[in-house]
Structure formats: structure tokens, C-alpha cells
Amino acid sequence: MLTRVMCSTLVTRDENPTLKYPDVVYHYVWHRKLRQWKPRLRMTNKLSRLQGVSPRDKERYCLRVLLIHQPLPSSFESLRTVNGTVHQLFEDACVALGLMESDLEWFHCMDEGRHFRLPKSLRNLFCVILCFCNPTD
């Protein structure tokens, strides 16, 4: 779905430059036959969720963090671009944006996990954050 959003002729970047990837499904719907995004006509309650990614998989986790915090990208390269500098890794782009400097991201990770995980899984997530993510506090 991510590449469909990037490659589509979706005009959201012009209409709403602050739209973020998780919010696309609230405003648009994918038409399979037409193979394009169309504005939603019925504004009913919608349920969507980004696929969870373990913080242990740094590159995919940083991609997810960038998609949540950055406006809708036009390509993976534009997602890795910060202040005119194209970074090699999504992790480098996250660091350049200051998204991984504080423990706030790990608090968000745990908070999101509590909605979808069982207690044992949450304890494992906490251990992964302590062992592999170098929290400061």
C-alpha cells in the first residue's frame, strides 16, 4: 500500500501538504478496478493501523516512525531527505530529525503496544527496548 500511495496520481500532496501516511485511509479509499485513490464520499467511522514493527529491526522501525511523523512522501528517497540532505538509511534520517534522541519514541512504542499486545509480549518489548534501543532514562 505504501508504494501505491507514493506512485499514485493522488493529489493530496498539493491539496493537503501536511497529510501523513496513516491518515490517508481516513480521507481516501483505494479503488481496485481503477487502481487509484479516490476521495471518500461517506465519512463513516474508519479503522486502520500501521503494521507493527519490532524496534530490534531498526531500519523498518525507523521507516515506520518517519511515516508517522513526516508529511506524505513522494518516494523513499524523499522520505530519507532531511534539510536537503539525502541520508542512506531511514535510521540516519530519524536521527537527523531528532526523532530518536529522547525516550519519547520508546514511550510511544510501549503505549501503542499496550493496545495490541498481551502482558508477556509487552514485557518482551520492554526488554528489547532496554537491550537494543539504548534508552537514556
Secondary structure, 3 states (H helix, E strand, C coil): CHHHHHHCCCCHHHHCCCCEHHHHHHHEEEECCCCEEEECCCCCCCCCCCCCCCCCCHHHHHHHHHHHHCECCCCHHHHCEECCEECCCHHHHHHHHCCCCCCHHHHHHHHHHHHHCCHHHHHHHHHHHHHHCCCCC
